[in-house]
Amino acid sequence: MMTFLKTILIILLVYFGLKFLVKLLTPYVMRYIAKKAGQKFEQAFGNNPFQPPKKEKEGSISIDKTPSSKTKSKSTVGEYVDYEEID
């Protein structure tokens, strides 16, 4: 009978101890996972878009050419029909 109670007590102690440790370590594990995901995202997509652009030396010239948008959008949806209402 005494060994049964010891076994139940050990099981409960292990259960509550693990439960406490999980609650204690969850923020650290989540922070680690978020950091790793951020690193993988940065590797996949390049630099941080929120990072300020690099300053150039004074007197240097840089030309940022934007593509010309000479696309003519003449999408014809349909034909215009003029109508009159008949009473």
Secondary structure, DSSP 4 states (H G I P E B T S, - for coil): -HHHHHHHHHHHHHHHHHHHHHHHHHHHHHHHHHHHHHHHHHHHH-S-TTSPPPPPPTT-----PPPP-------------------
